[in-house]
Amino acid sequence: MEKFHNPVTAYLRTNAALFLNSDYQLPVGDLAISDIGGIDIVAVDFGSKSVWLCVGGPGITSQEVMKKLRSWQVNWPLVEMALWRNCRIPVGFEIRPWVFVEGLQRQAFEAAFAHGDLEGVMPSPRLTALEDLPSMEPPAFRAAA
């Protein structure tokens, strides 16, 4: 899975304050991983006391991302407890999804979030278009450099 998230991982690694764990599998007791879905990247920012559950990347469909977000939303208290227990996330850190999507999909996600498709106890996801990542320059620009 790491190869699909390489541009996202490369982008996140540019921030020295973020500590990353890629392909984190969330053990939540009796619930199967398929019920919750793995977390592509867990990014912990000690400066802002934030934990980002990163999902998406090149080649990942919006349906896959929404399925994972919906499963997290339904099971959010269990997701938080599992992260606190297994990752030793300090009390007071905000845990929030961070979605990386193709630029055209971003509008669809924003509309879905605005219409309450993910209402509940899970905080609203942060959205970043893949095209906005410095590591996602079109191949023609990389070849010319």
Short mmCIF file of the C-alpha atoms (twelve columns), coordinates in Angstrom:
data_MODEL
# 
_entry.id   MODEL 
# 
loop_
_atom_site.group_PDB 
_atom_site.id 
_atom_site.type_symbol 
_atom_site.label_atom_id 
_atom_site.label_alt_id 
_atom_site.label_comp_id 
_atom_site.label_asym_id 
_atom_site.label_seq_id 
_atom_site.Cartn_x 
_atom_site.Cartn_y 
_atom_site.Cartn_z 
_atom_site.pdbx_PDB_model_num 
ATOM 1   C CA . MET A 1   0.000   0.000  0.000   1 
ATOM 2   C CA . GLU A 2   2.918   2.356  0.679   1 
ATOM 3   C CA . LYS A 3   3.638   2.786  -3.047  1 
ATOM 4   C CA . PHE A 4   0.185   4.331  -3.548  1 
ATOM 5   C CA . HIS A 5   0.721   6.830  -0.756  1 
ATOM 6   C CA . ASN A 6   4.309   7.721  -1.563  1 
ATOM 7   C CA . PRO A 7   3.483   11.304 -2.679  1 
ATOM 8   C CA . VAL A 8   1.364   11.810 0.443   1 
ATOM 9   C CA . THR A 9   4.072   10.321 2.658   1 
ATOM 10  C CA . ALA A 10  6.725   12.463 0.954   1 
ATOM 11  C CA . TYR A 11  4.597   15.566 1.520   1 
ATOM 12  C CA . LEU A 12  3.979   14.757 5.183   1 
ATOM 13  C CA . ARG A 13  7.680   14.048 5.757   1 
ATOM 14  C CA . THR A 14  8.532   17.626 4.735   1 
ATOM 15  C CA . ASN A 15  7.128   18.720 8.115   1 
ATOM 16  C CA . ALA A 16  9.753   17.724 10.687  1 
ATOM 17  C CA . ALA A 17  7.202   18.141 13.489  1 
ATOM 18  C CA . LEU A 18  5.069   15.253 12.152  1 
ATOM 19  C CA . PHE A 19  5.801   11.711 13.246  1 
ATOM 20  C CA . LEU A 20  4.413   9.144  10.795  1 
ATOM 21  C CA . ASN A 21  3.275   5.555  10.990  1 
ATOM 22  C CA . SER A 22  2.227   4.266  7.567   1 
ATOM 23  C CA . ASP A 23  -0.152  1.346  7.001   1 
ATOM 24  C CA . TYR A 24  -1.249  1.331  10.630  1 
ATOM 25  C CA . GLN A 25  -3.744  -1.432 11.301  1 
ATOM 26  C CA . LEU A 26  -6.204  -0.360 13.954  1 
ATOM 27  C CA . PRO A 27  -6.872  -3.118 16.500  1 
ATOM 28  C CA . VAL A 28  -10.187 -2.330 18.157  1 
ATOM 29  C CA . GLY A 29  -10.998 -5.412 20.173  1 
ATOM 30  C CA . ASP A 30  -13.909 -7.454 18.869  1 
ATOM 31  C CA . LEU A 31  -14.457 -5.448 15.695  1 
ATOM 32  C CA . ALA A 32  -12.793 -6.819 12.602  1 
ATOM 33  C CA . ILE A 33  -10.344 -4.604 10.747  1 
ATOM 34  C CA . SER A 34  -12.702 -4.808 7.762   1 
ATOM 35  C CA . ASP A 35  -15.384 -3.127 9.903   1 
ATOM 36  C CA . ILE A 36  -13.128 -0.140 10.626  1 
ATOM 37  C CA . GLY A 37  -10.575 -0.205 7.849   1 
ATOM 38  C CA . GLY A 38  -6.883  0.339  8.239   1 
ATOM 39  C CA . ILE A 39  -5.423  3.776  8.550   1 
ATOM 40  C CA . ASP A 40  -3.139  4.585  5.632   1 
ATOM 41  C CA . ILE A 41  -0.943  6.937  7.655   1 
ATOM 42  C CA . VAL A 42  -1.129  8.108  11.260  1 
ATOM 43  C CA . ALA A 43  0.567   11.506 11.549  1 
ATOM 44  C CA . VAL A 44  1.167   12.920 15.026  1 
ATOM 45  C CA . ASP A 45  1.970   16.617 15.434  1 
ATOM 46  C CA . PHE A 46  3.159   17.314 18.966  1 
ATOM 47  C CA . GLY A 47  3.319   21.074 18.332  1 
ATOM 48  C CA . SER A 48  -0.385  21.444 17.588  1 
ATOM 49  C CA . LYS A 49  -1.372  18.428 19.721  1 
ATOM 50  C CA . SER A 50  -3.051  16.837 16.709  1 
ATOM 51  C CA . VAL A 51  -3.306  13.314 15.385  1 
ATOM 52  C CA . TRP A 52  -4.199  12.988 11.716  1 
ATOM 53  C CA . LEU A 53  -5.687  9.780  10.336  1 
ATOM 54  C CA . CYS A 54  -4.639  10.123 6.709   1 
ATOM 55  C CA . VAL A 55  -6.524  8.372  3.942   1 
ATOM 56  C CA . GLY A 56  -6.437  8.542  0.162   1 
ATOM 57  C CA . GLY A 57  -3.816  9.050  -2.475  1 
ATOM 58  C CA . PRO A 58  -3.173  8.350  -6.136  1 
ATOM 59  C CA . GLY A 59  -5.214  5.434  -7.434  1 
ATOM 60  C CA . ILE A 60  -7.593  5.359  -4.461  1 
ATOM 61  C CA . THR A 61  -11.208 5.877  -5.480  1 
ATOM 62  C CA . SER A 62  -13.557 8.288  -3.732  1 
ATOM 63  C CA . GLN A 63  -15.816 5.313  -2.958  1 
ATOM 64  C CA . GLU A 64  -12.980 3.588  -1.074  1 
ATOM 65  C CA . VAL A 65  -12.234 6.741  0.889   1 
ATOM 66  C CA . MET A 66  -15.890 7.392  1.774   1 
ATOM 67  C CA . LYS A 67  -16.393 3.764  2.835   1 
ATOM 68  C CA . LYS A 68  -13.450 4.070  5.211   1 
ATOM 69  C CA . LEU A 69  -14.605 7.462  6.530   1 
ATOM 70  C CA . ARG A 70  -18.124 6.146  7.140   1 
ATOM 71  C CA . SER A 71  -16.797 3.148  9.048   1 
ATOM 72  C CA . TRP A 72  -14.619 5.434  11.172  1 
ATOM 73  C CA . GLN A 73  -17.569 7.776  11.777  1 
ATOM 74  C CA . VAL A 74  -19.853 4.966  12.951  1 
ATOM 75  C CA . ASN A 75  -17.144 3.583  15.242  1 
ATOM 76  C CA . TRP A 76  -15.387 6.840  16.190  1 
ATOM 77  C CA . PRO A 77  -15.309 6.287  19.982  1 
ATOM 78  C CA . LEU A 78  -13.677 2.877  19.403  1 
ATOM 79  C CA . VAL A 79  -11.206 4.365  16.927  1 
ATOM 80  C CA . GLU A 80  -10.174 7.009  19.467  1 
ATOM 81  C CA . MET A 81  -9.879  4.486  22.300  1 
ATOM 82  C CA . ALA A 82  -7.750  2.165  20.184  1 
ATOM 83  C CA . LEU A 83  -5.387  5.003  19.242  1 
ATOM 84  C CA . TRP A 84  -5.089  6.190  22.854  1 
ATOM 85  C CA . ARG A 85  -4.446  2.646  24.049  1 
ATOM 86  C CA . ASN A 86  -2.160  1.301  21.315  1 
ATOM 87  C CA . CYS A 87  -0.329  4.431  20.137  1 
ATOM 88  C CA . ARG A 88  -0.200  6.067  23.564  1 
ATOM 89  C CA . ILE A 89  -1.718  9.273  22.187  1 
ATOM 90  C CA . PRO A 90  -1.569  11.812 25.011  1 
ATOM 91  C CA . VAL A 91  -4.819  13.043 26.550  1 
ATOM 92  C CA . GLY A 92  -5.885  16.351 25.024  1 
ATOM 93  C CA . PHE A 93  -4.652  15.614 21.494  1 
ATOM 94  C CA . GLU A 94  -7.297  16.111 18.816  1 
ATOM 95  C CA . ILE A 95  -7.774  13.108 16.526  1 
ATOM 96  C CA . ARG A 96  -9.093  14.002 13.083  1 
ATOM 97  C CA . PRO A 97  -9.203  12.502 9.561   1 
ATOM 98  C CA . TRP A 98  -7.132  14.052 6.763   1 
ATOM 99  C CA . VAL A 99  -8.289  13.127 3.263   1 
ATOM 100 C CA . PHE A 100 -6.009  13.331 0.215   1 
ATOM 101 C CA . VAL A 101 -8.004  13.248 -3.026  1 
ATOM 102 C CA . GLU A 102 -7.703  14.033 -6.700  1 
ATOM 103 C CA . GLY A 103 -8.619  17.667 -7.353  1 
ATOM 104 C CA . LEU A 104 -11.841 16.804 -9.170  1 
ATOM 105 C CA . GLN A 105 -12.983 14.644 -6.262  1 
ATOM 106 C CA . ARG A 106 -12.378 17.410 -3.735  1 
ATOM 107 C CA . GLN A 107 -15.589 19.259 -4.670  1 
ATOM 108 C CA . ALA A 108 -17.617 16.060 -4.290  1 
ATOM 109 C CA . PHE A 109 -16.136 15.473 -0.833  1 
ATOM 110 C CA . GLU A 110 -16.763 19.072 0.224   1 
ATOM 111 C CA . ALA A 111 -20.382 18.765 -0.915  1 
ATOM 112 C CA . ALA A 112 -20.805 15.457 0.934   1 
ATOM 113 C CA . PHE A 113 -19.394 16.943 4.141   1 
ATOM 114 C CA . ALA A 114 -21.552 20.081 3.779   1 
ATOM 115 C CA . HIS A 115 -24.680 17.932 3.395   1 
ATOM 116 C CA . GLY A 116 -23.892 16.055 6.593   1 
ATOM 117 C CA . ASP A 117 -22.935 12.722 5.034   1 
ATOM 118 C CA . LEU A 118 -20.481 12.195 7.891   1 
ATOM 119 C CA . GLU A 119 -22.374 13.788 10.777  1 
ATOM 120 C CA . GLY A 120 -21.671 12.387 14.186  1 
ATOM 121 C CA . VAL A 121 -18.954 12.497 16.786  1 
ATOM 122 C CA . MET A 122 -16.074 12.255 14.308  1 
ATOM 123 C CA . PRO A 123 -14.530 15.670 13.592  1 
ATOM 124 C CA . SER A 124 -14.896 17.015 10.073  1 
ATOM 125 C CA . PRO A 125 -12.081 15.749 7.828   1 
ATOM 126 C CA . ARG A 126 -9.379  18.046 6.512   1 
ATOM 127 C CA . LEU A 127 -9.194  17.900 2.701   1 
ATOM 128 C CA . THR A 128 -6.100  18.294 0.539   1 
ATOM 129 C CA . ALA A 129 -6.033  17.942 -3.238  1 
ATOM 130 C CA . LEU A 130 -3.198  15.731 -4.470  1 
ATOM 131 C CA . GLU A 131 -2.399  18.284 -7.133  1 
ATOM 132 C CA . ASP A 132 -1.567  20.787 -4.388  1 
ATOM 133 C CA . LEU A 133 1.237   18.569 -3.083  1 
ATOM 134 C CA . PRO A 134 4.717   19.567 -4.279  1 
ATOM 135 C CA . SER A 135 5.503   15.886 -4.832  1 
ATOM 136 C CA . MET A 136 2.600   15.574 -7.309  1 
ATOM 137 C CA . GLU A 137 3.972   17.750 -10.097 1 
ATOM 138 C CA . PRO A 138 3.020   16.502 -13.545 1 
ATOM 139 C CA . PRO A 139 5.687   14.166 -15.044 1 
ATOM 140 C CA . ALA A 140 6.543   16.706 -17.765 1 
ATOM 141 C CA . PHE A 141 7.730   19.164 -15.099 1 
ATOM 142 C CA . ARG A 142 9.810   16.538 -13.299 1 
ATOM 143 C CA . ALA A 143 11.477  15.465 -16.560 1 
ATOM 144 C CA . ALA A 144 12.407  19.070 -17.421 1 
ATOM 145 C CA . ALA A 145 14.059  19.686 -14.046 1 
# 
